[in-house]
Amino acid sequence: MNDSRRRRTTAASCLAVTGVLLAAGCGGKAAGSSAETSSLKGTPVKVMVWTPEDTQGSAQPGVRLTAQAYEKWINANGGIKGAPLKVLTCNEKNNPDEAEKCAQQAVAEKVVAVVGSYSLAGDRYMPILQKAGIPYIGGTGVSAAEFSNPLSFPVNGGTPVVFAAHGRQLVQSGCKKITGVRYDVAAAAVVSQFLTVGAVSAGGSPVKDLKVPLTATDLAPQVAATKGSDCVSVIMGTASGLFVKSYIQSGDKTKLGSVVGNLTPQLAESTGGAGSPLEGAAITGYFPPTSDTAWKDFLAATKGDKDIDTSNGANETTWVAFKVFTEAAKKLPTITAKTLVQELDTTPGISTGGLTPSLSWKASTALPIKGLDRIHNTTATELTIRDGKIEWAKPGSTFVDVRKVLTALSG
């Protein structure tokens, strides 16, 4: 197997594990069906959302809460073609068997789509959905099957896109020597690979891959090992604070950066706010910052709900996925799983109101890499932490496209 083919195979098979490193996980209430009622007439349009809750690892209760907030918001604004949206939820508990049960429930309930969910067990639930003809819209880009199954319609480019874009952003911000700090899990090597692809494409050097033992609590040795780097990309998910703590204690001044979900506004606030060492960090995301007017409906729908972190990438993806579902569904004479798949497969573009570029899943827009060919949106956003908040890196910033960078891998 040549190197480029090996990279492609590794990338496709490792996405599920690296998803744990990208998620901003936290605990929450168990998932269940929403009790929201509606005065709208017509047969309810049923969809399902699943996410892990009350479990170790990357618990994502905000995904369910965001879906339920969208349900309440859309039903207060006319519903789906005048009919109420009904969101069914399922706790997949970070357990492949439970994820499979959620998919079986979706089939039994005859939902028209599974929307904006989070699960690492795509190889278990996607075959069930595919057999039933139920589309999986959005997802969070943490399962390899999301990027290969024809019934998957991702709204972002997941790990490949965001890390390739992050490597480019770091180099373009002046970083020539970059160290990526991530957990010592074999599958997580894909993170460093895509980071290097992006950095080298922008004229930088290959990224130094620094591994952290899963049991480590003092990361002083890792901080010391970054000496000589211009920038450090901290890729440890919700444990990124461990590195930042040791970094502060060391007095190091190396510039920090990461993809969204690692160096968070909450971490910046706890380490000094506007005076935090995270101030000015290069952050790469999928979407605009929540200060952008494109998020006004999301912020209005979740206002006052402190359990929904609007800067969480999984929550944002869920909102975008529901926007896509609504736009596609309202074009259909009859809303069924079959007609929805046909619409998504053939649409020239679905608008998300500026949260993404216009989205299409036609064969002509697919990323030409085996195992990643359900990636159609190859854009990312270049952000920064400013005054303790995530904002656009520069005035007038917009989406950056790394399609050419990734397509070079297929050669």
Secondary structure, 3 states (H helix, E strand, C coil): CCHHHHHHHHHHHHHHHHHHHHCCCCCCCCCCCCCCCCCCCCCCEEEEEEECCCCCCCCCHHHHHHHHHHHHHHHCCCCECCECEEEEEEECCCCHHHHHHHHHHHHHCCCCEEECCCCCCHHHHHHHHHHHCCCEEECCCCCHHHHCCCCEEECCCHHHHHHHHHHHHHHHCCCCCEEEEEECCHHHHHHHHHHHHHHHHCCCCCCEEEEECCCCCCCHHHHHHCCCCCEEEEECHHHHHHHHHHHHHHCCCCEEEEECCCCCHHHHHHCCHHHCCCCCCEEEECCCCCCCHHHHHHHHHHCCCCCCCCCCHHHHHHHHHHHHHHHHHCCCCCCCHHHHHHHHHHCCCECCCCCCCCECCCHHHCCCCCCCCCCCCCEEEEEEEECCEEEECCCCCCEEECHHHHHHHHC
